[in-house]
Amino acid sequence: MSTADPVGAAGDWPVGKVPQRSGLLDLLGVAAVVLDADGRIVLWSPQAETLFGYSAQEALGEFAGRLLVHEHHLDLVVRLFAEVMATGQSWAGAFPIRHKDGSTRMVEFRNVRLLDDRGDYYALGIATDEATLSKVERDVALSTRLVSQSPIGLGVLDTDLRYLAVNPALERIDGISAREHLGRSVHEVLPFIRTEALEAALRRVLDTGRPLVDQYVVGRTLADPENEHAWSVSFYRLEDPGGRILGVAGVIVDVTDRHRAAGEAARARRRLAMIADGSARIGTTLEVEQTAHELAEVTVPELADVATVDILDSFLDDRRPTSSGAHPAVFRALAVHTAYPTEAARAVDPPGHIASYGADRLVTQCVRTGRPILVRHVDEQSLARIARDPEAAAILARAGIHSYLATPLIARGEVLGALGLTRGRNPVPFDEDDLTLAAELADRAAVSMDNARLYQSLRDTAVTLQRSLLPDRPPQRAGLEIATRYRPAGTTNEVGGDWFDVIPLAGDQTALVVGDVMGSGTKAATTMGRLRTATGTLADLDMPPAEVLRHVDRITAGLDQYATCVYAVHDPQRAVCRIAAAGHLPPVLIHSGRPPELLDLPTGIPLGVGGVPFEESTFALRPGDRLVLYTDGLVETRRDTIDERLDRLLDLLDRPDPSLEDTCDRLLDALRDPDDADDVALLIARARTGPPGTAGDG
């Protein structure tokens, strides 16, 4: 590794600084021995005593050769000693010596000739254990080779966190030479990376000795300033054998591929989660507008900063869109959703707004071709084709919109509209993966929207059919004021079987009928029409209520259907009402000045069961009294018991209203949920005096 000079010029050494011990010399245990010209030992270091086993008292004055060398090596040693002393050339090598304990040990020697101030020659021998030295040399050689050839970046920083050494791999990673590293801080070497947290972590490693392992650093270096890389960095405190802190060693591994793969895997997981989330959140209702809002909300903020959903106006009107590219496309904005407050929201069409976009606009191109549009990097020219006008384009530019994506909403081969996505605060441009995800979510929403359109069309047809089977407006009869309502089911496109009727009878009498055919669909509607016709025909024969129900029961049994019904006949001359019920909920009677009450009638069995007679009841209905007939859709719910709901009905009827029409509206508003799955027929009659159209007594 290329290293820096830790001392520098001699003048740089601080005055009075105490030199530190060298751990390496301690590890080697270097011994020093000085011989005179005759080969006698005149100086003997403590390390020599450890290495050779003889104390200074035992060694000083002795001939070194005779003391330390085996007899058969003595001639060689004497000759080598003479050459050093005669020529001044040093000698080095490993040589077997005789230890005091009698063993033979290999010792590495360095011998040089010395000259003192009196002109006398001496020999200095430096020695260390050959096995220890060989191990250190092997370790150094291995470390040097590994460091220089390793593909992993390695660096050493001093206690001031400045580079002391780097290997070639780190040179390649950082994009500067080893010499340019030396003496500089991490921030100076890596100007494109925010290193504050990294340097703080290095300081903690230096202070505590606890290593920092596998921490990710992401950024750019001079080696590749155009592309972002990722590195796994680990740092360890360096200490010599004596515990002296030398600095910090760093290991830097380029993990860009792994980082990118992990990022792609994370993005894939997020996309799958978005698709799952979209499946659960998009299309929760059969309403086009609600589905558009759900689609926009799912895409923000995970996929886009701003999302818009625009539907072709022809789709909402159930018309075929104009396919010619020469004509503008007319859109109705349904939803806008933003990830954060941004003025970009002012540049898009607000929900409900209808806008016409020419053939040059990207959203028009999207719906005309049925293909998505991806503008990775938005410029001034593309903004002009995205925004509705130059002012909106300027707003989008100020908001930082830099990437755009539009994907068509397609269901059953028909383009319904487009999902538009933009990014501003999110710095990453849209890519093909984003396009695929947006298309997946848009397809799901488009199918839900198309289902909602079909449902609405069928439901409108069903309601029209149902209403055609009911009287347009009940006739006002002598002695009665009448108000009626029919409400179709909120969550089904099937035709219902509820009905009401007001039938004029002889002698100013009036038949009041409310019924409910069980089930739904065309069969229930057909049965309802037949029963209403049969009831009207039987009423003309001036039959009593129980007798009418008996005949209708027989007709219903022949239709293989069941129904409930309540049939009442009001006689204004006698101020009474005769009534019979077939499995129907009890009517409410409100005597003037008294609280409402449920009529205690024989319930009877539903029409169509057959074989059971119906019973008739009679009660007074004087001017000001009211009679309320209704089907179960008004009061039955899955949440509350029928008794609780009937009590609620009585409570609502115990409040005065300006008119019967107001009472009908208030009951429906208070008791009906828009999503109720059953239709409702409601009839309220109030007795009065005088001809139709005059005020009553109550």
C-alpha positions as CSV (number, residue, x, y, z in Angstrom):
1,M,0.0,0.0,0.0
2,S,1.1,3.5,-0.7
3,T,1.7,5.2,2.6
4,A,2.4,8.7,3.9
5,D,5.5,9.7,5.9
6,P,4.1,10.0,9.4
7,V,6.9,12.2,10.7
8,G,8.0,14.4,7.7
9,A,11.0,16.6,8.1
10,A,13.0,16.5,11.3
11,G,11.9,20.0,12.1
12,D,8.3,18.8,12.2
13,W,8.8,16.6,15.3
14,P,7.2,18.3,18.3
15,V,9.6,19.6,20.9
16,G,9.5,17.5,24.1
17,K,7.4,14.7,22.6
18,V,8.2,11.3,24.1
19,P,8.8,8.7,21.4
20,Q,6.4,5.7,21.5
21,R,7.6,2.1,21.7
22,S,7.7,0.1,18.6
23,G,5.5,-2.9,18.9
24,L,7.2,-4.7,16.0
25,L,10.6,-4.6,17.7
26,D,9.1,-6.0,20.8
27,L,7.5,-8.7,18.8
28,L,10.8,-9.7,17.1
29,G,12.7,-9.5,20.4
30,V,15.8,-8.1,18.6
31,A,19.1,-8.8,20.5
32,A,22.2,-6.7,20.3
33,V,25.7,-8.1,20.9
34,V,29.1,-6.2,20.5
35,L,32.4,-8.1,20.0
36,D,35.9,-6.7,20.2
37,A,38.5,-7.4,17.4
38,D,39.4,-10.7,19.1
39,G,35.8,-11.9,19.1
40,R,35.2,-11.4,22.8
41,I,31.8,-10.3,24.0
42,V,32.0,-6.7,25.4
43,L,28.3,-5.7,25.3
44,W,25.2,-8.0,25.9
45,S,21.6,-6.7,25.7
46,P,18.7,-8.1,27.8
47,Q,17.2,-9.4,24.6
48,A,20.4,-11.4,24.0
49,E,19.9,-13.1,27.4
50,T,16.4,-14.1,26.4
51,L,17.5,-15.3,22.9
52,F,20.6,-17.2,23.9
53,G,19.9,-18.1,27.5
54,Y,23.1,-16.6,29.0
55,S,23.2,-13.7,31.5
56,A,25.4,-10.7,30.9
57,Q,27.7,-11.9,33.7
58,E,28.0,-15.3,31.9
59,A,28.6,-13.8,28.5
60,L,30.8,-10.8,28.9
61,G,34.5,-11.5,28.2
62,E,33.8,-14.8,26.6
63,F,34.6,-15.7,23.0
64,A,31.3,-15.5,21.2
65,G,32.1,-18.4,18.8
66,R,33.0,-20.8,21.6
67,L,30.0,-19.8,23.7
68,L,27.3,-19.8,21.1
69,V,28.5,-22.0,18.2
70,H,28.7,-25.8,17.9
71,E,32.2,-27.1,17.5
72,H,31.7,-28.3,13.9
73,H,30.6,-24.8,12.8
74,L,33.3,-22.9,14.7
75,D,35.8,-22.6,11.7
76,L,33.1,-21.1,9.5
77,V,32.1,-18.6,12.1
78,V,35.7,-17.5,12.7
79,R,36.2,-17.1,8.9
80,L,33.1,-15.0,8.5
81,F,34.0,-12.8,11.5
82,A,37.4,-12.2,10.1
83,E,36.0,-11.1,6.7
84,V,33.6,-8.6,8.3
85,M,36.4,-7.2,10.4
86,A,38.9,-7.0,7.6
87,T,36.6,-5.7,4.8
88,G,33.9,-3.8,6.6
89,Q,31.3,-5.6,4.6
90,S,28.3,-6.8,6.6
91,W,27.1,-10.3,6.7
92,A,23.5,-11.6,7.2
93,G,21.9,-14.9,7.4
94,A,20.3,-17.6,9.5
95,F,22.7,-19.7,11.5
96,P,22.2,-22.5,14.1
97,I,23.3,-21.5,17.6
98,R,23.7,-23.4,20.8
99,H,21.4,-22.3,23.5
100,K,22.5,-22.4,27.2
101,D,20.0,-25.3,27.8
102,G,21.8,-27.3,25.2
103,S,19.3,-27.1,22.4
104,T,20.1,-25.8,18.9
105,R,18.1,-22.9,17.5
106,M,18.1,-21.1,14.2
107,V,18.8,-17.4,14.7
108,E,18.7,-14.6,12.0
109,F,21.9,-12.5,12.2
110,R,23.0,-9.1,10.9
111,N,26.7,-8.4,11.5
112,V,28.5,-5.1,10.8
113,R,31.8,-3.6,11.7
114,L,32.0,-0.6,14.1
115,L,34.8,2.0,14.5
116,D,35.1,3.9,17.8
117,D,36.8,7.3,18.3
118,R,40.1,5.7,19.1
119,G,40.3,3.9,15.8
120,D,39.5,0.5,17.3
121,Y,37.2,-2.0,15.4
122,Y,34.3,-3.8,17.0
123,A,31.6,-6.1,15.5
124,L,27.9,-5.5,16.2
125,G,25.6,-8.5,15.9
126,I,21.8,-8.0,15.6
127,A,19.9,-11.2,16.1
128,T,16.4,-12.5,16.4
129,D,14.6,-15.8,16.4
130,E,14.5,-17.1,12.8
131,A,11.1,-18.7,13.2
132,T,9.5,-15.5,14.6
133,L,11.1,-13.4,11.9
134,S,10.0,-15.9,9.1
135,K,6.4,-15.7,10.4
136,V,6.5,-11.9,10.4
137,E,8.0,-11.9,6.9
138,R,5.3,-14.4,5.7
139,D,2.6,-12.3,7.2
140,V,3.9,-9.1,5.7
141,A,4.4,-10.7,2.3
142,L,0.9,-12.2,2.4
143,S,-0.7,-9.0,3.6
144,T,1.2,-6.9,1.0
145,R,0.1,-9.3,-1.8
146,L,-3.5,-9.5,-0.6
147,V,-3.7,-5.7,-0.2
148,S,-2.2,-4.9,-3.5
149,Q,-4.1,-7.5,-5.6
150,S,-7.4,-7.5,-3.7
151,P,-10.5,-6.2,-5.6
152,I,-11.7,-4.9,-2.3
153,G,-10.8,-1.3,-1.4
154,L,-8.6,-1.0,1.6
155,G,-7.5,2.2,3.4
156,V,-5.8,3.2,6.6
157,L,-6.6,6.5,8.3
158,D,-4.6,8.0,11.2
159,T,-6.0,9.3,14.4
160,D,-6.9,12.6,12.7
161,L,-8.9,10.5,10.2
162,R,-6.6,11.4,7.3
163,Y,-5.4,8.8,4.9
164,L,-2.1,7.0,5.6
165,A,-2.4,4.3,3.0
166,V,-4.6,3.0,0.3
167,N,-4.5,0.0,-2.0
168,P,-4.9,0.0,-5.8
169,A,-8.6,-1.1,-5.6
170,L,-9.5,2.0,-3.5
171,E,-7.6,4.1,-6.0
172,R,-10.0,2.7,-8.7
173,I,-13.1,3.1,-6.5
174,D,-12.4,6.8,-5.6
175,G,-11.0,7.7,-9.0
176,I,-7.8,9.4,-7.6
177,S,-4.2,8.1,-7.1
178,A,-2.8,6.9,-3.8
179,R,-0.6,9.9,-3.5
180,E,-3.6,12.2,-3.8
181,H,-5.3,10.3,-1.0
182,L,-2.4,10.6,1.5
183,G,-2.9,13.2,4.2
184,R,-6.4,14.1,3.1
185,S,-9.7,13.6,4.9
186,V,-12.6,11.4,3.6
187,H,-14.6,14.5,2.7
188,E,-11.8,15.9,0.7
189,V,-11.4,12.6,-1.3
190,L,-15.1,12.1,-1.8
191,P,-16.6,15.5,-2.5
192,F,-19.8,14.1,-4.1
193,I,-20.9,12.1,-1.1
194,R,-22.3,13.4,2.1
195,T,-19.7,12.2,4.6
196,E,-20.8,13.8,7.8
197,A,-22.5,10.7,9.2
198,L,-19.6,8.5,7.9
199,E,-16.9,10.6,9.6
200,A,-18.9,10.7,12.8
201,A,-19.1,6.9,12.7
202,L,-15.3,6.7,12.1
203,R,-14.7,8.9,15.1
204,R,-16.9,6.5,17.2
205,V,-14.8,3.5,16.0
206,L,-11.7,5.3,16.9
207,D,-13.0,6.3,20.4
208,T,-14.7,3.1,21.4
209,G,-12.9,0.4,19.5
210,R,-16.2,-1.1,18.4
211,P,-16.1,-1.9,14.7
212,L,-18.6,-0.6,12.1
213,V,-19.6,-3.4,9.9
214,D,-21.4,-3.5,6.5
215,Q,-22.8,0.0,6.5
216,Y,-24.1,1.1,3.1
217,V,-22.9,4.3,1.5
218,V,-24.6,5.5,-1.7
219,G,-23.3,8.2,-4.0
220,R,-20.9,9.2,-6.8
221,T,-17.1,9.3,-7.0
222,L,-14.6,10.9,-9.4
223,A,-14.2,7.4,-10.9
224,D,-17.8,7.5,-12.3
225,P,-19.3,10.9,-11.5
226,E,-22.4,10.3,-13.8
227,N,-23.7,7.2,-12.1
228,E,-24.6,6.4,-8.6
229,H,-22.9,3.5,-6.9
230,A,-23.3,1.7,-3.6
231,W,-20.6,0.4,-1.2
232,S,-20.5,-1.7,1.9
233,V,-18.0,-0.1,4.2
234,S,-16.6,-1.6,7.4
235,F,-14.1,0.1,9.8
236,Y,-11.9,-1.3,12.5
237,R,-9.6,0.4,15.0
238,L,-5.9,-0.4,14.6
239,E,-3.7,-1.0,17.6
240,D,-0.1,-2.2,18.0
241,P,0.7,-5.2,20.2
242,G,1.2,-2.8,23.1
243,G,-2.3,-1.4,22.7
244,R,-1.3,1.9,21.2
245,I,-4.0,3.3,18.8
246,L,-2.7,3.7,15.3
247,G,-5.8,4.7,13.5
248,V,-8.7,3.1,11.6
249,A,-8.6,0.5,8.8
250,G,-11.4,0.6,6.2
251,V,-12.7,-2.2,4.0
252,I,-14.8,-0.9,1.0
253,V,-16.7,-3.3,-1.2
254,D,-18.6,-2.1,-4.3
255,V,-22.1,-3.7,-4.0
256,T,-23.8,-1.6,-6.7
257,D,-25.2,-4.7,-8.5
258,R,-26.5,-6.2,-5.2
259,H,-27.9,-2.8,-4.2
260,R,-29.6,-2.4,-7.5
261,A,-31.0,-6.0,-7.4
262,A,-32.2,-5.4,-3.9
263,G,-33.8,-2.1,-5.0
264,E,-35.5,-3.9,-7.9
265,A,-36.7,-6.6,-5.6
266,A,-38.1,-4.0,-3.2
267,R,-39.8,-2.2,-6.1
268,A,-41.3,-5.5,-7.3
269,R,-42.6,-6.1,-3.8
270,R,-44.1,-2.6,-3.7
271,R,-45.7,-3.1,-7.1
272,L,-47.2,-6.4,-6.1
273,A,-48.5,-4.7,-2.9
274,M,-49.9,-1.9,-5.0
275,I,-51.7,-4.3,-7.3
276,A,-53.1,-6.2,-4.3
277,D,-54.1,-2.9,-2.7
278,G,-55.6,-1.8,-5.9
279,S,-57.6,-5.0,-6.2
280,A,-59.0,-4.4,-2.7
281,R,-59.6,-0.6,-3.0
282,I,-60.6,-0.1,-6.7
283,G,-64.2,-0.9,-7.6
284,T,-65.8,-1.1,-4.2
285,T,-69.0,0.5,-5.5
286,L,-70.9,0.4,-8.8
287,E,-70.2,4.2,-9.3
288,V,-68.0,5.6,-12.0
289,E,-66.9,8.7,-10.0
290,Q,-66.1,6.7,-6.9
291,T,-64.0,4.2,-8.9
292,A,-62.1,7.1,-10.4
293,H,-61.3,8.5,-7.0
294,E,-60.2,5.1,-5.8
295,L,-57.8,4.7,-8.8
296,A,-56.3,8.1,-8.2
297,E,-55.8,7.5,-4.5
298,V,-54.1,4.1,-5.0
299,T,-51.5,5.6,-7.3
300,V,-50.5,8.4,-5.0
301,P,-47.9,8.7,-3.5
302,E,-46.3,5.3,-4.2
303,L,-46.4,5.7,-8.0
304,A,-47.0,9.4,-8.7
305,D,-47.1,12.8,-7.0
306,V,-50.2,13.9,-8.9
307,A,-52.8,11.6,-10.4
308,T,-55.8,12.6,-12.6
309,V,-58.6,10.5,-14.0
310,D,-60.4,11.9,-17.1
311,I,-63.2,10.0,-18.8
312,L,-64.4,10.5,-22.3
313,D,-67.7,12.4,-22.1
314,S,-69.1,10.0,-24.8
315,F,-68.6,7.1,-22.4
316,L,-70.7,8.7,-19.6
317,D,-73.4,9.5,-22.1
318,D,-73.2,5.9,-23.5
319,R,-72.2,7.1,-26.9
320,R,-69.6,5.9,-29.3
321,P,-66.5,8.2,-29.2
322,T,-65.4,10.0,-32.3
323,S,-62.6,8.0,-33.7
324,S,-61.2,10.5,-36.2
325,G,-57.9,12.0,-35.2
326,A,-58.9,15.3,-36.7
327,H,-61.6,15.9,-34.0
328,P,-60.8,17.0,-30.4
329,A,-61.5,14.6,-27.6
330,V,-64.0,15.8,-25.0
331,F,-63.1,14.7,-21.5
332,R,-64.9,15.0,-18.2
333,A,-62.5,15.2,-15.2
334,L,-63.6,12.8,-12.5
335,A,-60.7,12.7,-9.9
336,V,-57.5,14.6,-8.9
337,H,-55.3,13.4,-6.1
338,T,-51.9,14.8,-4.9
339,A,-49.2,13.4,-2.7
340,Y,-48.6,16.8,-1.0
341,P,-49.9,20.4,-1.3
342,T,-48.7,21.6,-4.7
343,E,-49.8,24.3,-7.1
344,A,-49.7,21.7,-9.9
345,A,-53.2,20.8,-8.7
346,R,-54.4,24.2,-10.1
347,A,-53.1,23.3,-13.5
348,V,-55.3,20.2,-14.0
349,D,-59.0,20.1,-14.7
350,P,-61.1,20.0,-11.5
351,P,-63.5,17.1,-11.0
352,G,-66.7,17.7,-13.0
353,H,-65.0,20.0,-15.5
354,I,-65.5,19.2,-19.2
355,A,-62.6,20.0,-21.5
356,S,-61.9,19.6,-25.2
357,Y,-58.4,18.6,-26.1
358,G,-57.0,18.7,-29.7
359,A,-55.3,16.0,-31.5
360,D,-51.9,17.3,-30.6
361,R,-52.4,16.8,-26.9
362,L,-50.8,13.7,-25.3
363,V,-53.9,12.6,-23.5
364,T,-55.9,12.8,-26.8
365,Q,-53.2,10.7,-28.5
366,C,-53.4,8.2,-25.6
367,V,-57.2,7.6,-26.0
368,R,-57.1,7.8,-29.8
369,T,-54.4,5.1,-30.1
370,G,-55.3,3.1,-27.0
371,R,-51.6,3.1,-26.1
372,P,-49.8,4.6,-23.1
373,I,-47.6,7.7,-23.3
374,L,-44.4,7.9,-21.4
375,V,-42.3,11.1,-21.2
376,R,-39.4,10.4,-18.9
377,H,-38.0,13.9,-18.9
378,V,-40.6,16.7,-19.5
379,D,-39.4,19.8,-21.3
380,E,-41.1,23.0,-22.4
381,Q,-42.4,21.5,-25.6
382,S,-43.9,18.4,-23.9
383,L,-45.4,20.5,-21.2
384,A,-47.3,22.4,-23.8
385,R,-48.8,19.1,-25.0
386,I,-49.7,18.0,-21.4
387,A,-51.2,21.2,-20.0
388,R,-54.6,22.6,-21.0
389,D,-53.2,26.0,-21.9
390,P,-49.9,28.0,-21.6
391,E,-50.8,29.3,-18.1
392,A,-51.3,25.7,-16.9
393,A,-48.0,24.7,-18.5
394,A,-46.2,27.5,-16.6
395,I,-47.8,26.4,-13.3
396,L,-46.6,22.8,-13.9
397,A,-43.1,24.0,-14.7
398,R,-43.0,26.1,-11.5
399,A,-44.2,23.1,-9.5
400,G,-41.2,21.1,-10.7
401,I,-43.1,18.5,-12.8
402,H,-40.4,16.6,-14.6
403,S,-41.9,13.3,-15.7
404,Y,-45.3,12.3,-17.2
405,L,-47.2,9.1,-17.9
406,A,-50.6,8.5,-19.3
407,T,-52.3,5.2,-19.8
408,P,-55.7,4.5,-21.3
409,L,-58.6,3.1,-19.4
410,I,-59.8,0.2,-21.6
411,A,-62.6,-2.3,-20.9
412,R,-64.0,-4.9,-23.3
413,G,-62.0,-3.3,-26.1
414,E,-63.3,0.2,-25.6
415,V,-61.3,3.2,-24.5
416,L,-63.1,4.9,-21.6
417,G,-60.6,7.6,-20.7
418,A,-57.1,8.0,-19.4
419,L,-55.1,7.9,-16.1
420,G,-52.6,10.7,-16.0
421,L,-49.6,10.6,-13.6
422,T,-46.9,13.2,-13.0
423,R,-43.8,13.5,-10.7
424,G,-42.4,16.6,-9.2
425,R,-41.0,16.1,-5.7
426,N,-40.1,12.5,-6.5
427,P,-36.8,12.9,-8.4
428,V,-36.9,9.5,-10.2
429,P,-38.4,9.7,-13.8
430,F,-41.1,7.2,-14.8
431,D,-39.9,4.0,-16.5
432,E,-41.3,1.0,-18.3
433,D,-42.0,-0.8,-15.0
434,D,-44.1,2.2,-13.8
435,L,-45.9,2.1,-17.1
436,T,-46.8,-1.6,-16.7
437,L,-48.0,-1.0,-13.1
438,A,-50.1,2.0,-14.1
439,A,-51.7,0.0,-17.0
440,E,-52.5,-2.9,-14.6
441,L,-54.3,-0.6,-12.2
442,A,-56.0,1.3,-15.0
443,D,-57.3,-1.9,-16.5
444,R,-58.8,-2.9,-13.2
445,A,-60.5,0.4,-12.7
446,A,-61.7,0.5,-16.3
447,V,-63.5,-2.8,-15.9
448,S,-65.1,-1.5,-12.7
449,M,-66.2,1.7,-14.4
450,D,-67.6,-0.2,-17.4
451,N,-69.5,-2.5,-15.0
452,A,-70.8,0.6,-13.2
453,R,-72.0,2.1,-16.5
454,L,-73.8,-1.1,-17.5
455,Y,-75.3,-1.4,-14.1
456,Q,-76.5,2.2,-14.2
457,S,-78.0,1.6,-17.6
458,L,-79.8,-1.6,-16.5
459,R,-80.9,0.0,-13.3
460,D,-82.4,3.0,-15.1
461,T,-84.2,0.6,-17.4
462,A,-85.4,-1.4,-14.4
463,V,-86.7,1.7,-12.5
464,T,-88.4,2.9,-15.7
465,L,-90.2,-0.4,-16.1
466,Q,-91.1,-0.6,-12.4
467,R,-92.5,2.9,-12.4
468,S,-94.5,2.2,-15.6
469,L,-96.4,-0.5,-13.7
470,L,-97.4,1.9,-11.0
471,P,-99.9,4.7,-11.1
472,D,-98.3,8.0,-12.2
473,R,-100.1,10.0,-9.5
474,P,-102.8,8.7,-7.1
475,P,-106.2,10.2,-7.7
476,Q,-107.5,12.5,-4.9
477,R,-110.7,11.0,-3.6
478,A,-113.6,12.4,-1.7
479,G,-112.8,12.5,2.0
480,L,-109.2,11.6,1.5
481,E,-105.9,13.3,1.0
482,I,-103.3,10.8,-0.4
483,A,-99.5,10.9,-0.9
484,T,-97.4,8.0,-2.3
485,R,-93.8,7.2,-2.9
486,Y,-91.9,4.4,-4.6
487,R,-88.1,4.0,-4.1
488,P,-86.2,1.4,-6.1
489,A,-83.5,-0.7,-4.4
490,G,-80.1,1.1,-4.1
491,T,-77.8,-1.8,-4.8
492,T,-79.5,-4.0,-7.4
493,N,-80.4,-3.5,-11.1
494,E,-83.3,-6.0,-10.8
495,V,-86.9,-4.9,-11.1
496,G,-88.6,-5.0,-7.7
497,G,-92.1,-6.3,-6.8
498,D,-93.4,-3.6,-4.5
499,W,-96.6,-1.7,-5.5
500,F,-99.2,0.6,-4.3
501,D,-102.7,1.5,-5.7
502,V,-105.6,3.8,-5.1
503,I,-108.8,2.4,-6.6
504,P,-112.0,4.5,-6.8
505,L,-115.1,2.5,-5.7
506,A,-118.8,3.2,-5.7
507,G,-120.4,5.6,-3.2
508,D,-117.2,7.7,-2.9
509,Q,-115.4,4.8,-1.3
510,T,-111.7,4.2,-2.0
511,A,-109.6,1.0,-1.9
512,L,-106.0,1.6,-0.6
513,V,-103.6,-1.2,-1.6
514,V,-99.9,-1.8,-0.8
515,G,-98.2,-5.1,-1.7
516,D,-94.8,-6.8,-2.1
517,V,-94.1,-9.7,-4.4
518,M,-91.3,-11.8,-2.9
519,G,-88.1,-11.9,-5.0
520,S,-86.9,-9.7,-7.8
521,G,-86.5,-9.7,-11.5
522,T,-88.8,-9.8,-14.4
523,K,-90.9,-12.6,-12.9
524,A,-91.5,-10.6,-9.7
525,A,-92.4,-7.5,-11.8
526,T,-94.8,-9.5,-14.0
527,T,-96.5,-11.0,-11.0
528,M,-96.8,-7.6,-9.4
529,G,-98.5,-6.3,-12.6
530,R,-100.9,-9.2,-12.6
531,L,-101.8,-8.9,-9.0
532,R,-102.3,-5.2,-9.3
533,T,-104.7,-5.8,-12.3
534,A,-106.5,-8.6,-10.4
535,T,-106.9,-6.5,-7.3
536,G,-108.3,-3.6,-9.3
537,T,-110.8,-5.9,-11.1
538,L,-111.9,-7.5,-7.9
539,A,-112.3,-4.1,-6.3
540,D,-114.8,-3.1,-9.0
541,L,-117.0,-6.0,-7.9
542,D,-117.5,-4.3,-4.5
543,M,-116.1,-7.3,-2.7
544,P,-115.1,-6.9,1.0
545,P,-111.3,-6.8,1.7
546,A,-111.0,-10.4,3.0
547,E,-112.9,-11.7,-0.1
548,V,-110.6,-9.8,-2.4
549,L,-107.5,-11.3,-0.8
550,R,-109.0,-14.8,-1.0
551,H,-109.4,-14.5,-4.8
552,V,-106.0,-12.8,-5.2
553,D,-104.4,-15.6,-3.1
554,R,-105.9,-18.2,-5.5
555,I,-104.4,-16.3,-8.5
556,T,-101.0,-16.0,-6.8
557,A,-100.9,-19.7,-6.1
558,G,-101.4,-20.3,-9.8
559,L,-98.4,-18.1,-10.6
560,D,-96.1,-20.1,-8.3
561,Q,-95.2,-16.9,-6.5
562,Y,-95.7,-15.4,-3.0
563,A,-96.6,-11.9,-2.0
564,T,-97.7,-9.9,1.0
565,C,-100.5,-7.4,0.8
566,V,-102.7,-5.1,2.8
567,Y,-106.1,-4.1,1.4
568,A,-108.2,-1.3,3.0
569,V,-111.5,0.3,1.9
570,H,-112.3,3.8,3.2
571,D,-116.0,4.8,3.5
572,P,-116.1,8.6,4.0
573,Q,-119.9,8.5,4.7
574,R,-119.5,6.3,7.8
575,A,-115.9,7.5,8.6
576,V,-114.6,3.9,8.9
577,C,-112.1,1.7,7.2
578,R,-112.4,-2.0,6.6
579,I,-109.0,-3.7,6.2
580,A,-107.5,-7.2,5.7
581,A,-103.8,-8.3,5.6
582,A,-102.0,-11.2,3.9
583,G,-98.7,-11.7,5.8
584,H,-98.0,-8.0,5.6
585,L,-96.5,-5.6,8.2
586,P,-99.1,-3.8,10.3
587,P,-100.3,-0.4,9.1
588,V,-99.9,2.7,11.3
589,L,-103.0,4.5,12.5
590,I,-102.7,8.1,13.7
591,H,-105.9,9.4,15.4
592,S,-106.0,13.2,15.4
593,G,-104.4,14.5,18.7
594,R,-103.2,11.0,19.7
595,P,-99.8,9.2,19.3
596,P,-99.4,6.8,16.4
597,E,-100.1,3.1,16.9
598,L,-99.7,-0.1,14.9
599,L,-103.0,-1.6,14.0
600,D,-103.6,-4.8,15.8
601,L,-104.8,-6.9,12.8
602,P,-104.9,-10.6,12.1
603,T,-101.6,-10.9,10.1
604,G,-102.8,-13.7,7.8
605,I,-100.6,-15.7,5.5
606,P,-98.9,-14.5,2.4
607,L,-100.7,-14.7,-0.9
608,G,-99.9,-17.9,-2.8
609,V,-99.9,-20.2,0.2
610,G,-103.6,-21.0,-0.1
611,G,-106.1,-22.8,2.0
612,V,-106.3,-20.3,4.9
613,P,-109.1,-17.7,5.2
614,F,-108.4,-14.0,5.6
615,E,-110.0,-11.9,8.4
616,E,-111.3,-8.4,8.1
617,S,-111.1,-5.7,10.7
618,T,-112.9,-2.3,10.9
619,F,-111.7,0.9,12.6
620,A,-112.7,4.5,12.6
621,L,-111.0,7.0,10.3
622,R,-112.4,10.4,11.1
623,P,-111.3,13.7,9.6
624,G,-107.7,14.5,10.5
625,D,-106.8,10.8,11.1
626,R,-104.0,9.3,9.1
627,L,-103.4,5.7,7.8
628,V,-99.8,4.7,6.8
629,L,-99.3,1.7,4.5
630,Y,-95.8,0.6,3.6
631,T,-93.7,-2.4,2.5
632,D,-90.9,-4.0,4.5
633,G,-88.1,-2.2,2.6
634,L,-89.0,0.9,4.6
635,V,-88.3,-0.6,8.0
636,E,-86.2,-3.8,7.7
637,T,-82.4,-3.7,8.0
638,R,-79.7,-6.3,8.8
639,R,-78.5,-4.2,11.8
640,D,-81.6,-3.6,13.8
641,T,-84.6,-5.8,14.9
642,I,-87.9,-5.2,13.3
643,D,-89.4,-4.0,16.7
644,E,-86.7,-1.3,17.0
645,R,-87.4,-0.2,13.4
646,L,-91.2,-0.1,13.9
647,D,-90.7,2.0,17.1
648,R,-88.5,4.3,15.1
649,L,-91.3,4.6,12.5
650,L,-93.9,5.5,15.2
651,D,-91.5,8.1,16.6
652,L,-91.1,9.8,13.3
653,L,-94.8,9.8,12.6
654,D,-95.4,11.5,16.0
655,R,-94.1,14.8,14.6
656,P,-96.3,17.2,12.7
657,D,-95.5,18.0,9.0
658,P,-96.9,20.7,6.7
659,S,-98.2,18.1,4.3
660,L,-98.4,14.4,3.6
661,E,-95.8,14.8,0.9
662,D,-93.4,16.2,3.5
663,T,-94.1,13.2,5.7
664,C,-93.3,10.8,2.9
665,D,-90.0,12.5,2.2
666,R,-89.1,12.7,5.9
667,L,-89.8,9.0,6.4
668,L,-87.7,8.0,3.4
669,D,-84.8,10.3,4.4
670,A,-84.7,9.0,8.0
671,L,-85.3,5.3,7.4
672,R,-83.8,4.5,4.0
673,D,-80.2,3.8,3.4
674,P,-79.1,4.7,-0.2
675,D,-77.6,1.2,-0.5
676,D,-80.6,-0.7,0.8
677,A,-81.1,-3.8,-1.3
678,D,-84.9,-3.7,-1.2
679,D,-87.4,-1.4,-2.9
680,V,-90.1,0.5,-1.0
681,A,-93.8,1.4,-1.6
682,L,-95.3,3.9,0.8
683,L,-98.9,5.3,0.9
684,I,-100.3,7.8,3.4
685,A,-104.0,8.7,3.5
686,R,-105.6,11.4,5.7
687,A,-109.3,11.6,6.2
688,R,-111.0,14.9,5.7
689,T,-114.3,16.6,4.9
690,G,-115.3,18.2,1.7
691,P,-114.6,17.4,-2.0
692,P,-111.1,16.7,-3.3
693,G,-108.8,19.7,-3.3
694,T,-110.2,21.4,-0.2
695,A,-108.6,21.6,3.1
696,G,-109.5,18.9,5.6
697,D,-110.2,19.2,9.2
698,G,-107.0,17.7,10.5
